[in-house]
């Protein structure tokens, strides 16, 4: 099988649609989580650490001079991104956990036999007698 055919088979699978939906939902979910982190979670943490705004935390490598901006390493933004990542990861974990428990519940509960199956079972049992 050629690589092109394998790629076509891969594209035509339903998993690609699931993946596309997941990427779109993740992209839509990020601003919500960023707003939660920026406006609700980080301000109390900043106050607890002595009125620190994480976005302002940076290490200056080179001061600003005429005609050039300062060169800084903005580690506060990186810390905030890590907090965003942890919250998003936890939310996705909870969704997957709920999905898996629903799947287990569906697998554990066997479906009751239909009326036709019950009738056929009675007929079979009657014929055996």
N, C-alpha and C positions, 0 to 999 in steps of 0.2 A: 504494500500500500504506500502510495507516495505521500510526501509531506503535505502537499496541497489537499489531497483527499482527506487525510487525517484532520487537517485544519478545518475543512468544510464540515466534517462530522462533528468536530468539537463545537463549532459555531452553531450548528443546528440543534444541539442538545438543549434541553430546557434549563440547564444549569446556567447558561449564559444570560438568560432573561433574569433569573434569580440574582445573579451577580450584578447585573446592571441595576436592578431595583435596589439592591443593598448599597451600592455605591451612591445612588441618588439619595436614598434615605439618609445615609451617613453624611453626605454633603449638606443636606437640609437640617440635620440634627446638630451639626457643629456650631452654628451661630447661637442656638438655644443654650448649649452647654457653655460656650464662651461667655454669654451674657450672665449665666448663673455664676460662673467662676469669678468673672470680673466685678460683678455688682453685689453679690451676696456672700460668697465664700472668702474671697481674698481680703476685703476690707476688715473683717474682724481679725483675721490672721495678721494683717499689717498692724492693727492697733495693738494686738498682743505682743508683737515684736518691737513696739516702740514707735508707732506712727510711720511705718515703712510702707511706701507704695512700691510694689514689686516691679512695676514697669520702669521705675526710675533707677533701679539697681543696675549699676554698670561699672566696669573697670576701664578707666581711660588709659589708652596706650600712648596717645599723642594728643596734646592740647590743640585746640583750634588756633590757626594762624591766619594771617591775611590771605584771603583767596582760597583757603582750604578748611574743610570742616574737621572737627575732632574725630579721632579714630578711637572707638570705644567697643568694648565687648559687653553687650547687653544681657547679662546673665539673669536678670530679673524676669525678662520676657521668657527666657528659657524655662525658668522655674514655673511660671504661670502656664506655659505650654505643657509641662509635665503634669501639673494638676488637672488641666483640661483632659489630657490623655487618660489619666487614672479614672476620672469620673466617667468619661465616655466608655472606657473599657468595662467598668463596673456595670454601667447601664446595659451594655450589650451582653455581658455575662448573665445578668438577671433575665433578660429577654430569652436568651438561649436556654437558661435553666428552666424557665416557665414552659417553653416549647417542649423541651425534653420530658418534663413531668406530664404534660398533656399527652405526648406520644406514648409514654409508659402506661398511662391510665387507659388509653384506647386499646393498647395491646393486652392489658391485664383483664379487661372486661370482655369476655367472649359474648358475641351477639347471640341473642335468644333465637332458637330455631323458628323459622317462619311457619305459618299455619299449614302450608303445603307439606313441609317436611314432617310436621307432627302427624298429619293425616297419613302420609306414606309410611311412617314408622308404625302407626296403628295397624295399617293394612298388612304390613310385613309380619308384625307380631301375630295377627289373626291367622294369616296363612300358615305360620309355623305350627299353630295349634292344630 
